Amino acid sequence: MSASTSQENFLKDQQPTQRPLWREAFVGIEWLALRSSPVYYGFGVPRGDGSAVIVIPGFMGTDIYLQEIYYWLRRIGYRPYMSRIGWNAECVDILVNRLAETISKAQAETSGKVHLVGHSLGGVIARSAAAQWPDRIASVITLGSPFRGIRSHPLVLAAGERVRERIRRQKGESQPDCYTGYCGCAAVTAVQSSFPENVRQSAIYTKSDGVVDWRVCVTDDPSMNFEVPGTHVGLVFNAGVYALIAGRLHSAKRS
């Protein structure tokens, strides 16, 4: 495995951050704006080459809310796949291994490396998969993904604590480190390692994010970071994000 020369520092400790959560109420406006945008219908964006693109949901979400971006990817010429990881509120190692099955399926059906597009925690899962199996991944695009540390709104941290408690009961462990930077599982360890240099990475973020601190959603390389206006949830319904995804996928050479 080859690794990038610039390794992002991962902040292992959890810290609440007072993000403007109320702004997330504007997600409906973003959805309406997307539907009226030419980009949504495939106008003004480069056409895809038929390669596989897997979309991955964020924390507490499922593939269902990614249908808009799934069908849009199909319209512009890619072969999209839902992640099939189930509800994203499980041991991260288990979720990454489920994603690996989808990666294998997509790779077999398209005879090429796959692209991963992950929203929020889904982007962290995508980067973990790329770090573990870089020979299978062409590119990773993250949307508001806190891959540099856990800096979230207190309500999100509380939800993580509830998930951790459920995992504790299932595994019979006294104090599992799931959903913290101290977890020693393969998935979390991979996220904290250097990102493979042969995988194209893109980090899309918004400074008005009401859920996570945008500063943990960017790389050390400014050329890989792309700021857009909007909400955290709305990143999957944002016309500007769609245009960026189309451009970044087009520029990532298929192997």
Secondary structure, DSSP 4 states (H G I P E B T S, - for coil): ----SSPPPPEEEEEE----GGGGGGHHHHHHHHHTSGGGGTTTSPPP-S-EEEEE--TT--GGGGHHHHHHHHHTT-EEEE----SS-S-HHHHHHHHHHHHHHHHHHHTS-EEEEEETHHHHHHHHHHHH-GGGEEEEEEES--TTEEEE-HHHHHHHHHHHHHHHHHHT-SS--TTSTT--SHHHHHHHSPPPTTSEEEEEE-TT-SSB-GGGS--S-GGGEEE-SS-SGGGGG-HHHHHHHHHHHHHS---
